[in-house]
């Protein structure tokens, strides 16, 4: 299977047709920055969630412009139907059906957005989306590294974590980096990248190496190493070595640069904010709690996002998406989801191994990022945080777009019956209205409602922001 060029012939520029995917790529770094540019009573997490909903609502509206194209085969459709039914049962059995329904609506909106973005990139190419993402990564890195350099040279008594703008927790930035760093390194070696874009991408990778030193992130470092190792084993050709150098060299140079700056800084400057490499930070407690929830309701789970339903004093998610899915959705939905993921990743691996030589760096980057996201999910909440959810959705959209372009065009032997077309449009309209309503209700609650009572918590901590419940009871 040969992949055609990233941008179809006949288009003058990859920017010639701006789509929802471009809007998303531009918003990926604007969302966290808006919290600093427009101070409000919301935390960075809460504002990011609201802006995420607005972005998903806009994408849902644009979905009507796209014709559905089959992606799943018959067996996969049956698995998907089984997954949806089991999730619906889990939602109906949950203690708080409204919160569970909100969580499912959000996940459905993310899936729909990924399909819309994939369709756009399949038709118009992904070059401009990757460049916008790399430009945002470089801009954020320039801002934070610039602040760090000024603070270090002036001897200001500031800790490293205080410099990370737009993220309540440095780990939320680390979740984003499992996607943003591999994609930025890709732009630096793409054959059609100009010197400007190579410089932007190189600086994006370099500056994020500096940010990694400030964050002292363990899981992100392990995830990127394992992701790159998996890509090197899966792929063939010299392109994988070019990509490995494009990723690793600027990343290490950035970390060394920031380490040297901190070493030379006056003694009045605070530390880099390491939270300890030898501690598990209550993850054992959270995993055991999730396991107990699973044992209470093994078949259909306790309900979507219901790990956060009862106050535990530590966190609103177990920092492991796999055990969280098992506890909240049950073993049946987990089995369906695992089989679908296995089949999807298998298709991507087959596509990557037979991809055209000029597109192998793209395949290596996507493989690196995918494995990094899956590894990071073992230790973090990258699948539940708003900004990282958008990055993961963009990654999934790229995987789908690349896979679809690798397939030979198939003849349409029969058109869909009129009632099927009307039913599909009706379902899309219902979903779009639900997404818009969800956005409006959430925004209204954020401005007018008091926080919900946390079951099991002492009244003194009902309004306490930790663990990271959203201000109004929805994570």
C-alpha positions as CSV (number, residue, x, y, z in Angstrom):
1,X,0.0,0.0,0.0
2,X,1.5,3.3,-1.1
3,X,0.5,6.6,0.6
4,X,0.0,9.6,-1.7
5,X,1.6,12.9,-0.9
6,X,0.4,14.6,2.2
7,X,-1.4,17.3,0.2
8,X,-3.3,16.4,-2.9
9,X,-2.4,17.7,-6.3
10,X,-4.2,20.7,-7.5
11,X,-3.9,22.7,-4.3
12,X,-1.7,25.7,-4.4
13,X,-1.0,25.8,-0.7
14,X,-1.6,23.5,2.3
15,X,-3.4,26.6,3.8
16,X,-5.7,27.0,0.9
17,X,-8.7,25.5,2.6
18,X,-9.0,26.2,6.3
19,X,-11.0,23.6,8.2
20,X,-12.1,22.7,11.7
21,X,-8.8,20.8,12.1
22,X,-6.9,24.0,11.6
23,X,-9.0,25.8,14.2
24,X,-8.2,23.0,16.6
25,X,-4.5,23.0,15.9
26,X,-4.4,26.7,16.5
27,X,-6.5,26.4,19.7
28,X,-4.4,23.6,21.3
29,X,-2.0,26.1,22.9
30,X,-4.3,29.1,22.9
31,X,-6.6,27.3,25.4
32,X,-4.1,27.1,28.2
33,X,-2.6,30.5,27.5
34,X,-6.0,32.2,27.7
35,X,-6.1,31.5,31.4
36,X,-3.1,33.7,31.8
37,X,-4.2,36.3,29.3
38,X,-7.7,36.7,30.6
39,X,-7.6,36.1,34.4
40,X,-10.9,34.8,35.9
41,X,-12.2,33.0,39.0
42,X,-11.8,29.7,37.1
43,X,-8.8,27.5,37.5
44,X,-6.8,26.7,34.4
45,X,-8.4,23.2,34.3
46,X,-12.0,24.6,34.6
47,X,-11.5,27.2,31.9
48,X,-9.8,24.6,29.6
49,X,-12.8,22.4,30.0
50,X,-15.3,25.1,29.1
51,X,-13.2,26.2,26.0
52,X,-12.9,22.5,25.0
53,X,-16.7,22.2,25.0
54,X,-17.0,25.3,22.9
55,X,-14.4,23.9,20.4
56,X,-16.1,20.5,20.2
57,X,-19.5,22.2,19.7
58,X,-18.1,24.1,16.7
59,X,-16.6,20.9,15.3
60,X,-19.9,19.1,15.8
61,X,-21.6,21.8,13.7
62,X,-19.1,21.4,10.9
63,X,-19.8,17.6,10.9
64,X,-22.9,18.2,8.7
65,X,-20.6,19.3,5.8
66,X,-19.0,15.9,5.7
67,X,-20.4,12.7,4.2
68,X,-19.9,9.6,6.4
69,X,-17.4,7.1,5.0
70,X,-17.3,3.5,6.3
71,X,-14.3,2.8,8.6
72,X,-15.3,-0.3,10.4
73,X,-15.7,-3.8,9.0
74,X,-18.6,-6.1,10.0
75,X,-16.9,-7.7,13.0
76,X,-15.7,-4.3,14.2
77,X,-19.2,-2.9,13.9
78,X,-20.5,-5.7,16.1
79,X,-17.8,-5.0,18.6
80,X,-18.6,-1.3,18.5
81,X,-22.3,-1.9,19.0
82,X,-21.5,-4.2,21.9
83,X,-19.3,-1.5,23.5
84,X,-22.0,1.2,23.1
85,X,-24.7,-1.0,24.6
86,X,-22.5,-1.9,27.6
87,X,-21.6,1.7,28.1
88,X,-25.3,2.7,28.0
89,X,-26.1,0.1,30.6
90,X,-23.3,1.3,32.8
91,X,-24.6,4.9,32.5
92,X,-28.1,3.8,33.4
93,X,-26.9,1.9,36.5
94,X,-24.7,4.8,37.7
95,X,-25.5,6.6,41.0
96,X,-25.5,10.0,39.3
97,X,-26.9,9.4,35.8
98,X,-26.6,13.1,34.8
99,X,-22.9,13.3,35.5
100,X,-22.4,9.9,33.8
101,X,-24.3,11.1,30.8
102,X,-22.2,14.3,30.6
103,X,-19.0,12.2,30.6
104,X,-20.4,10.0,27.8
105,X,-21.5,13.0,25.8
106,X,-18.0,14.5,26.1
107,X,-16.3,11.2,25.0
108,X,-18.8,11.0,22.0
109,X,-18.0,14.6,21.1
110,X,-14.3,13.8,21.1
111,X,-14.8,10.8,18.9
112,X,-17.0,12.7,16.5
113,X,-14.4,15.5,16.4
114,X,-11.6,13.0,15.6
115,X,-13.7,11.7,12.7
116,X,-14.4,15.2,11.3
117,X,-10.7,16.2,11.6
118,X,-9.6,12.9,10.0
119,X,-12.0,13.4,7.1
120,X,-10.7,16.9,6.5
121,X,-7.0,15.8,6.7
122,X,-7.8,12.9,4.4
123,X,-9.2,15.3,1.8
124,X,-6.9,18.4,2.2
125,X,-3.7,17.0,3.8
126,X,-2.3,17.3,7.2
127,X,0.8,19.4,6.6
128,X,-0.7,22.7,7.7
129,X,-2.2,21.1,10.8
130,X,1.2,19.7,11.8
131,X,2.8,23.1,11.2
132,X,0.3,25.0,13.3
133,X,0.7,22.5,16.1
134,X,4.5,22.9,15.9
135,X,4.2,26.7,15.8
136,X,2.1,26.6,19.0
137,X,4.5,24.2,20.7
138,X,7.4,26.5,19.8
139,X,5.6,29.6,20.9
140,X,4.6,28.2,24.3
141,X,8.2,26.9,24.8
142,X,9.6,30.3,23.9
143,X,7.3,32.0,26.4
144,X,8.1,29.7,29.3
145,X,11.8,29.3,28.6
146,X,12.0,33.1,28.2
147,X,10.4,33.5,31.6
148,X,12.7,31.0,33.1
149,X,15.8,32.6,31.7
150,X,14.8,36.0,33.0
151,X,14.0,34.6,36.4
152,X,17.2,32.7,36.7
153,X,19.4,35.6,35.6
154,X,17.7,38.0,38.0
155,X,17.9,35.6,40.9
156,X,14.1,35.8,41.5
157,X,13.0,33.4,44.2
158,X,10.7,31.3,42.0
159,X,10.2,27.5,41.7
160,X,10.3,25.9,38.3
161,X,6.7,24.7,38.4
162,X,5.5,28.3,38.9
163,X,6.6,29.2,35.4
164,X,4.4,26.7,33.6
165,X,1.6,28.9,32.3
166,X,-2.0,27.6,31.8
167,X,-1.6,24.3,33.6
168,X,-2.7,23.8,37.2
169,X,-0.3,20.9,37.4
170,X,3.0,20.4,35.4
171,X,1.9,16.8,34.8
172,X,-1.0,18.2,32.7
173,X,1.6,19.7,30.4
174,X,3.5,16.4,30.3
175,X,0.4,14.7,29.0
176,X,0.3,17.1,26.1
177,X,4.0,16.6,25.4
178,X,3.5,12.9,24.5
179,X,1.8,14.1,21.3
180,X,3.2,17.6,20.8
181,X,6.9,16.7,20.9
182,X,6.9,13.8,18.4
183,X,4.8,15.8,16.0
184,X,7.1,18.8,16.2
185,X,10.1,16.6,15.6
186,X,8.4,15.4,12.4
187,X,7.9,18.8,10.9
188,X,11.7,19.4,11.2
189,X,12.5,16.6,8.7
190,X,9.5,16.7,6.4
191,X,10.7,17.0,2.8
192,X,8.4,19.9,2.0
193,X,9.3,21.9,5.1
194,X,11.1,25.2,4.4
195,X,14.0,26.5,6.5
196,X,11.5,28.6,8.5
197,X,9.4,25.6,9.5
198,X,12.5,23.4,10.2
199,X,13.7,26.1,12.5
200,X,10.3,26.4,14.2
201,X,10.1,22.7,14.7
202,X,13.7,22.4,15.9
203,X,13.2,25.1,18.5
204,X,9.9,23.5,19.6
205,X,11.6,20.3,20.4
206,X,14.6,22.1,22.0
207,X,12.4,24.3,24.2
208,X,10.3,21.3,25.3
209,X,13.5,19.5,26.4
210,X,14.0,22.5,28.7
211,X,10.4,22.2,29.9
212,X,10.9,18.5,30.6
213,X,13.9,19.4,32.8
214,X,11.7,21.9,34.7
215,X,8.9,19.4,35.1
216,X,11.2,16.5,36.0
217,X,8.6,14.2,34.5
218,X,9.3,10.5,34.9
219,X,6.4,9.0,33.0
220,X,6.8,11.3,30.0
221,X,10.5,10.5,29.7
222,X,9.8,6.7,29.9
223,X,6.9,7.1,27.5
224,X,8.9,8.9,24.8
225,X,11.8,6.5,25.0
226,X,9.6,3.4,24.8
227,X,7.6,5.1,22.0
228,X,10.7,5.8,19.9
229,X,12.0,2.3,20.6
230,X,8.8,0.7,19.4
231,X,8.8,2.9,16.2
232,X,12.4,1.9,15.5
233,X,11.5,-1.8,15.8
234,X,8.4,-1.5,13.7
235,X,9.6,0.6,10.9
236,X,12.3,0.0,8.3
237,X,14.7,2.3,6.3
238,X,17.0,5.1,7.1
239,X,14.1,7.6,7.7
240,X,13.6,6.2,11.2
241,X,17.2,7.2,12.2
242,X,16.7,10.7,10.8
243,X,13.6,11.0,12.9
244,X,15.3,9.6,16.0
245,X,18.0,12.2,15.7
246,X,15.4,15.0,15.1
247,X,13.6,14.0,18.3
248,X,16.4,13.1,20.7
249,X,19.1,15.6,19.9
250,X,17.2,18.9,20.4
251,X,15.3,17.4,23.3
252,X,18.5,16.5,25.2
253,X,20.2,19.8,24.2
254,X,17.2,21.7,25.6
255,X,17.3,19.7,28.9
256,X,21.1,20.3,29.2
257,X,20.7,24.0,28.5
258,X,18.1,24.4,31.2
259,X,20.1,22.3,33.7
260,X,23.1,24.6,33.1
261,X,21.0,27.7,33.5
262,X,19.7,26.4,36.9
263,X,23.3,25.4,37.9
264,X,24.6,28.9,37.2
265,X,21.6,30.7,38.8
266,X,21.9,32.6,42.1
267,X,21.2,30.6,45.2
268,X,18.0,32.6,45.8
269,X,16.3,30.8,42.9
270,X,14.0,27.9,43.9
271,X,14.4,24.4,42.7
272,X,13.0,22.9,39.5
273,X,10.0,21.6,41.5
274,X,10.7,17.8,41.5
275,X,8.1,16.0,43.4
276,X,10.4,13.1,44.1
277,X,11.5,10.3,41.8
278,X,11.3,7.6,44.5
279,X,7.7,8.0,45.5
280,X,4.5,6.7,43.9
281,X,2.4,9.7,45.0
282,X,-0.6,7.7,46.4
283,X,-0.9,5.8,43.1
284,X,-1.0,2.5,45.0
285,X,-3.8,3.8,47.1
286,X,-5.8,5.0,44.0
287,X,-5.3,1.8,42.1
288,X,-6.5,-0.3,45.1
289,X,-9.5,1.9,45.4
290,X,-10.3,1.5,41.7
291,X,-9.9,-2.3,42.1
292,X,-12.3,-2.3,45.0
293,X,-14.8,-0.4,42.9
294,X,-14.4,-3.0,40.2
295,X,-15.1,-5.8,42.6
296,X,-18.3,-4.0,43.8
297,X,-19.7,-3.9,40.2
298,X,-17.5,-6.1,37.9
299,X,-19.9,-6.5,34.9
300,X,-20.9,-2.9,34.2
301,X,-18.8,-0.8,36.6
302,X,-19.7,2.0,38.9
303,X,-20.5,4.4,36.1
304,X,-18.6,6.8,33.8
305,X,-16.3,9.1,35.8
306,X,-17.7,7.7,39.0
307,X,-14.3,7.1,40.5
308,X,-14.6,10.9,41.3
309,X,-18.2,10.4,42.7
310,X,-17.0,9.7,46.2
311,X,-14.4,11.9,47.9
312,X,-11.2,10.0,48.7
313,X,-8.8,12.9,49.7
314,X,-6.3,12.1,47.0
315,X,-7.5,12.4,43.4
316,X,-10.5,12.2,41.2
317,X,-9.0,9.6,38.9
318,X,-6.7,6.6,39.6
319,X,-3.9,7.8,37.3
320,X,-4.2,4.7,35.2
321,X,-6.8,4.9,32.4
322,X,-7.0,1.1,32.0
323,X,-7.9,0.3,35.6
324,X,-10.2,3.4,35.6
325,X,-12.1,2.1,32.5
326,X,-12.4,-1.3,34.1
327,X,-13.7,0.1,37.4
328,X,-16.1,2.6,35.8
329,X,-17.4,0.7,32.7
330,X,-16.9,-3.0,33.8
331,X,-15.3,-6.0,32.3
332,X,-17.7,-6.3,29.4
333,X,-17.1,-2.8,28.0
334,X,-13.4,-3.2,28.7
335,X,-13.3,-6.4,26.7
336,X,-15.0,-4.7,23.7
337,X,-12.8,-1.6,23.9
338,X,-9.6,-3.7,24.1
339,X,-10.6,-5.8,21.1
340,X,-11.4,-2.6,19.1
341,X,-8.2,-0.9,20.1
342,X,-6.2,-4.1,19.2
343,X,-7.7,-4.2,15.7
344,X,-7.2,-0.5,15.2
345,X,-3.6,-0.5,16.2
346,X,-3.0,-3.7,14.1
347,X,-4.3,-1.9,11.1
348,X,-2.1,1.1,11.7
349,X,1.0,-1.1,12.2
350,X,0.3,-2.9,8.9
351,X,-0.2,0.5,7.2
352,X,3.0,1.9,8.6
353,X,5.2,-1.0,7.6
354,X,4.1,-0.7,3.9
355,X,4.0,3.1,3.7
356,X,5.7,5.0,0.9
357,X,9.4,5.9,1.7
358,X,8.8,9.7,1.7
359,X,6.1,9.3,4.3
360,X,8.0,7.0,6.7
361,X,9.0,9.9,9.0
362,X,5.3,10.5,9.5
363,X,4.7,6.9,10.3
364,X,7.6,6.9,12.8
365,X,6.3,10.0,14.5
366,X,2.7,8.7,14.8
367,X,4.0,5.3,16.1
368,X,6.2,7.1,18.7
369,X,3.4,9.3,19.9
370,X,0.8,6.6,20.0
371,X,3.0,4.3,22.1
372,X,4.0,7.3,24.3
373,X,0.3,8.1,25.0
374,X,-0.5,4.5,25.9
375,X,2.5,4.2,28.2
376,X,1.8,7.6,29.9
377,X,-1.8,6.4,30.5
378,X,-0.4,3.8,32.9
379,X,0.7,6.5,35.3
380,X,-1.4,9.5,34.6
381,X,-4.8,11.1,33.7
382,X,-3.9,12.0,30.1
383,X,-7.3,10.6,28.9
384,X,-9.4,12.7,31.3
385,X,-7.7,16.1,31.2
386,X,-9.3,18.6,28.7
387,X,-6.3,19.8,26.8
388,X,-4.6,16.4,26.5
389,X,-7.9,14.9,25.4
390,X,-7.8,17.3,22.4
391,X,-4.2,16.4,21.5
392,X,-5.1,12.7,21.7
393,X,-8.1,13.2,19.5
394,X,-5.9,15.0,16.9
395,X,-3.5,12.1,17.1
396,X,-6.3,9.6,16.5
397,X,-7.5,11.8,13.6
398,X,-4.1,11.7,12.0
399,X,-3.9,7.9,12.4
400,X,-7.3,7.5,10.7
401,X,-6.4,10.0,7.9
402,X,-3.1,8.2,7.1
403,X,-4.8,4.8,7.1
404,X,-7.6,5.9,4.8
405,X,-5.2,7.5,2.4
406,X,-3.2,4.2,2.3
407,X,-6.2,2.3,1.1
408,X,-7.0,1.9,-2.6
409,X,-10.2,3.7,-3.7
410,X,-13.1,1.4,-3.7
411,X,-16.0,1.5,-6.1
412,X,-19.4,2.2,-4.6
413,X,-21.6,-0.7,-5.8
414,X,-24.8,0.6,-4.2
415,X,-25.9,3.8,-2.7
416,X,-27.5,4.0,0.8
417,X,-31.3,4.0,0.8
418,X,-33.0,7.3,1.4
419,X,-34.3,6.4,4.9
420,X,-30.8,5.5,6.0
421,X,-29.5,8.8,4.8
422,X,-32.3,10.7,6.6
423,X,-31.7,8.6,9.8
424,X,-28.0,9.4,9.7
425,X,-28.7,13.1,9.3
426,X,-31.3,13.0,12.2
427,X,-28.8,11.2,14.5
428,X,-26.1,13.9,13.7
429,X,-28.6,16.7,14.4
430,X,-29.6,15.2,17.7
431,X,-26.0,14.7,18.7
432,X,-25.1,18.3,17.7
433,X,-28.0,19.7,19.7
434,X,-27.0,17.6,22.7
435,X,-23.4,18.9,22.4
436,X,-24.5,22.5,22.2
437,X,-26.9,22.0,25.1
438,X,-24.1,20.4,27.1
439,X,-21.9,23.4,26.4
440,X,-24.5,25.9,27.3
441,X,-25.6,24.2,30.5
442,X,-22.0,23.7,31.7
443,X,-21.2,27.4,31.0
444,X,-24.3,28.5,32.9
445,X,-23.4,26.3,35.9
446,X,-19.9,27.5,35.9
447,X,-21.1,31.1,36.3
448,X,-24.1,30.7,38.5
449,X,-24.1,27.5,40.5
450,X,-22.5,26.5,43.8
451,X,-20.2,23.4,43.9
452,X,-21.9,20.1,44.5
453,X,-21.5,18.3,47.8
454,X,-18.8,15.7,47.6
455,X,-20.3,12.4,49.0
456,X,-18.2,11.1,51.9
457,X,-16.3,14.3,52.5
458,X,-16.3,16.4,55.6
459,X,-18.4,19.6,55.1
460,X,-15.2,21.6,55.7
461,X,-13.8,20.3,52.4
462,X,-16.9,20.5,50.3
463,X,-15.5,23.6,48.6
464,X,-11.9,22.5,48.6
465,X,-10.5,22.3,45.1
466,X,-8.3,19.2,45.8
467,X,-8.6,16.5,44.6
468,X,-9.2,17.8,41.2
469,X,-13.0,17.8,41.0
470,X,-14.3,20.4,38.6
471,X,-15.7,23.4,40.5
472,X,-19.2,22.2,40.0
473,X,-19.0,18.5,40.5
474,X,-18.0,17.4,37.0
475,X,-14.4,16.5,36.4
